[in-house]
Amino acid sequence: MRKIDSSLYFITDSTNYGEEEFLYRVEQALKGGVTLLQLREKDKSTREYIALAEKVHAIAKRYNVPLIIDDRVDVALAIDAEGVHVGASDMPVFMARKLMGENKIVGATAKTVPWAKEAYEQGADYLGVGAIYPTTTKVKTVQTSTDTLRDICSAVQIPVNAIGGLNKDNIDVLADIPIAGICVVSAIMKAEEPKMAAERLKARAQKLGLF
């Protein structure tokens, strides 16, 4: 199993940002202490996705933070990203693992214990579990209870991250659950100062003993 620091997992959203502003925000988030970065683009063409991924990857490398590509194994392979994340309607985990190889990171979304076990058995390196709270992203989500999150943590031997509408003011509900970290989008992406937002979120999570 690959060693992954997913304590502060930042998932991007380029909606409403020009490329320069978007890349600036990504770098500020990395400066603020992000430990794992996912590029998520639902509407770009393959060529556009690859072009942006190359630029984001160059930034991530400067901070020694792995880049995960959402959904698109082809894009991940094209730019030699550190990994890929597959959701419920994406490529099955075992296929992603076969294509990515054993040395790359494969993450998966899970909302139930059986789903989590299946992803683990198929070779997932970590799980994203949620949504804990309603989200403002364009991704369709179904809320997941903290009890289910706790059960998933107990059911698999890989890092489990909470995701969905999380910010520094509402992560207290995760305090006694053995998660590996938290995944956030808007809490950093939409912040006036992404670097400060990342720092404060990380500090709050550490104070609560989440990681």
C-alpha positions as CSV (number, residue, x, y, z in Angstrom):
1,M,0.0,0.0,0.0
2,R,1.4,3.4,-1.0
3,K,2.0,5.9,1.8
4,I,-0.3,8.9,1.3
5,D,-0.8,12.0,3.4
6,S,-4.4,12.9,2.7
7,S,-4.8,15.0,5.9
8,L,-5.7,18.1,3.9
9,Y,-7.0,17.0,0.6
10,F,-7.9,19.9,-1.7
11,I,-10.2,19.3,-4.7
12,T,-10.3,22.1,-7.3
13,D,-13.2,23.8,-9.0
14,S,-12.2,26.2,-11.9
15,T,-15.8,27.4,-12.3
16,N,-15.9,31.2,-12.6
17,Y,-12.2,31.6,-12.6
18,G,-9.9,32.5,-15.5
19,E,-6.8,30.3,-15.8
20,E,-4.4,32.7,-14.2
21,E,-6.6,33.2,-11.2
22,F,-7.3,29.5,-10.9
23,L,-3.6,28.6,-10.9
24,Y,-2.9,31.3,-8.4
25,R,-5.5,29.9,-6.0
26,V,-4.2,26.4,-6.4
27,E,-0.7,27.6,-5.6
28,Q,-1.9,29.6,-2.6
29,A,-3.7,26.5,-1.3
30,L,-0.5,24.5,-1.6
31,K,1.4,27.2,0.3
32,G,-1.2,27.0,3.0
33,G,-0.5,23.3,3.7
34,V,-2.5,21.2,1.3
35,T,-1.1,17.6,1.4
36,L,-3.0,16.1,-1.6
37,L,-4.4,17.8,-4.6
38,Q,-7.1,16.7,-7.0
39,L,-7.8,18.4,-10.3
40,R,-11.5,18.0,-11.1
41,E,-12.9,19.1,-14.4
42,K,-16.2,17.9,-15.6
43,D,-16.8,20.1,-18.6
44,K,-13.4,20.5,-20.4
45,S,-12.5,18.6,-23.5
46,T,-9.7,16.0,-23.2
47,R,-7.2,18.4,-24.8
48,E,-8.2,21.3,-22.5
49,Y,-8.1,19.0,-19.4
50,I,-4.6,17.8,-20.3
51,A,-3.3,21.3,-20.9
52,L,-4.6,22.5,-17.5
53,A,-3.4,19.4,-15.8
54,E,0.1,19.9,-17.0
55,K,0.2,23.4,-15.5
56,V,-1.3,22.3,-12.2
57,H,1.1,19.4,-12.1
58,A,4.1,21.7,-12.5
59,I,2.9,23.8,-9.6
60,A,2.2,20.7,-7.4
61,K,5.7,19.3,-8.0
62,R,7.2,22.5,-6.6
63,Y,5.5,21.8,-3.3
64,N,6.1,18.0,-3.5
65,V,2.3,17.4,-3.3
66,P,0.9,14.5,-5.4
67,L,-1.6,15.4,-8.1
68,I,-4.7,13.2,-8.4
69,I,-6.8,13.5,-11.6
70,D,-10.5,13.1,-11.1
71,D,-12.2,10.4,-13.2
72,R,-9.9,10.5,-16.3
73,V,-7.3,7.7,-16.3
74,D,-6.3,8.8,-19.8
75,V,-5.5,12.4,-18.6
76,A,-3.6,11.0,-15.6
77,L,-1.5,8.8,-17.7
78,A,-0.9,11.5,-20.3
79,I,0.7,13.9,-17.8
80,D,2.2,11.2,-15.6
81,A,0.1,12.4,-12.6
82,E,0.7,10.6,-9.3
83,G,-2.8,9.2,-9.3
84,V,-6.5,9.1,-10.3
85,H,-9.7,9.2,-8.4
86,V,-12.8,7.3,-9.6
87,G,-16.4,7.8,-8.5
88,A,-19.5,5.7,-8.6
89,S,-20.2,6.3,-12.3
90,D,-16.5,6.2,-13.4
91,M,-14.2,3.4,-14.4
92,P,-14.2,0.5,-11.8
93,V,-11.4,0.6,-9.4
94,F,-9.8,-2.7,-10.6
95,M,-9.6,-1.4,-14.1
96,A,-8.1,1.9,-13.0
97,R,-5.5,0.0,-11.0
98,K,-4.7,-2.2,-14.0
99,L,-4.2,0.8,-16.3
100,M,-2.4,3.1,-13.7
101,G,-0.1,0.3,-12.5
102,E,1.0,-0.6,-9.0
103,N,3.1,2.5,-8.3
104,K,0.4,5.1,-8.8
105,I,-2.4,6.2,-6.4
106,V,-5.9,5.1,-7.1
107,G,-8.6,6.7,-4.9
108,A,-12.3,5.9,-4.9
109,T,-15.6,7.2,-3.6
110,A,-17.6,5.1,-1.2
111,K,-20.9,5.8,0.5
112,T,-21.6,2.4,2.1
113,V,-19.6,-0.3,3.9
114,P,-20.0,-2.8,1.1
115,W,-19.0,-0.2,-1.5
116,A,-16.0,0.6,0.6
117,K,-14.9,-3.0,1.0
118,E,-15.3,-3.6,-2.7
119,A,-13.1,-0.6,-3.6
120,Y,-10.5,-1.7,-1.0
121,E,-10.5,-5.3,-2.4
122,Q,-10.1,-4.0,-5.9
123,G,-7.0,-2.0,-5.1
124,A,-8.0,1.4,-3.9
125,D,-5.3,3.3,-1.9
126,Y,-7.8,5.6,-0.1
127,L,-11.5,6.4,0.1
128,G,-13.4,9.6,0.0
129,V,-16.7,9.2,2.0
130,G,-19.6,11.7,1.9
131,A,-21.2,14.1,1.5
132,I,-21.2,14.8,5.2
133,Y,-22.9,18.1,4.5
134,P,-24.7,19.4,1.4
135,T,-22.3,20.9,-1.1
136,T,-22.3,23.8,-3.5
137,T,-20.3,22.1,-6.2
138,K,-21.8,20.9,-9.4
139,V,-21.1,17.3,-8.5
140,K,-24.3,15.3,-7.5
141,T,-24.0,14.1,-4.0
142,V,-26.0,12.1,-1.5
143,Q,-25.5,12.8,2.2
144,T,-23.7,10.2,4.3
145,S,-24.1,9.9,8.1
146,T,-21.2,10.2,10.4
147,D,-22.2,6.7,11.7
148,T,-21.6,5.3,8.2
149,L,-18.3,7.1,8.0
150,R,-17.2,5.6,11.3
151,D,-18.3,2.1,10.1
152,I,-16.3,2.5,6.9
153,C,-13.2,3.5,8.8
154,S,-13.5,0.3,10.8
155,A,-14.2,-1.9,7.7
156,V,-11.1,-1.1,5.6
157,Q,-7.4,-0.9,6.1
158,I,-6.8,2.1,3.9
159,P,-7.1,5.8,4.6
160,V,-10.6,7.2,4.7
161,N,-11.3,10.9,4.1
162,A,-14.5,12.7,4.9
163,I,-15.8,15.0,2.1
164,G,-18.8,17.2,1.4
165,G,-19.5,20.7,2.5
166,L,-16.7,20.7,5.2
167,N,-15.1,23.9,6.5
168,K,-13.3,25.0,9.7
169,D,-16.6,25.8,11.4
170,N,-18.4,22.5,11.0
171,I,-15.7,19.7,11.2
172,D,-16.3,19.2,14.9
173,V,-18.7,16.4,14.0
174,L,-15.7,14.4,12.8
175,A,-13.7,14.7,16.1
176,D,-14.0,11.1,17.3
177,I,-14.0,9.3,14.0
178,P,-10.7,7.7,12.9
179,I,-10.5,9.4,9.5
180,A,-7.1,10.1,7.7
181,G,-8.1,13.6,6.8
182,I,-10.7,15.9,5.2
183,C,-11.4,16.7,1.6
184,V,-12.6,20.2,0.8
185,V,-13.5,22.2,-2.3
186,S,-15.3,25.5,-1.6
187,A,-13.7,26.1,1.8
188,I,-10.4,26.8,0.1
189,M,-11.4,27.4,-3.5
190,K,-13.9,30.2,-2.8
191,A,-12.0,31.8,0.1
192,E,-10.9,35.4,-0.3
193,E,-7.4,34.2,0.7
194,P,-7.0,30.5,-0.1
195,K,-3.6,30.2,1.7
196,M,-5.1,31.5,5.0
197,A,-8.2,29.4,4.5
198,A,-6.0,26.3,4.2
199,E,-3.9,27.2,7.2
200,R,-6.9,27.8,9.4
201,L,-8.7,24.7,8.3
202,K,-5.6,22.6,8.9
203,A,-5.0,24.2,12.3
204,R,-8.6,23.6,13.4
205,A,-8.5,19.9,12.2
206,Q,-5.3,19.3,14.1
207,K,-6.8,20.9,17.2
208,L,-9.7,18.5,17.0
209,G,-7.3,15.7,16.6
210,L,-8.6,14.6,13.2
211,F,-5.0,13.9,12.0
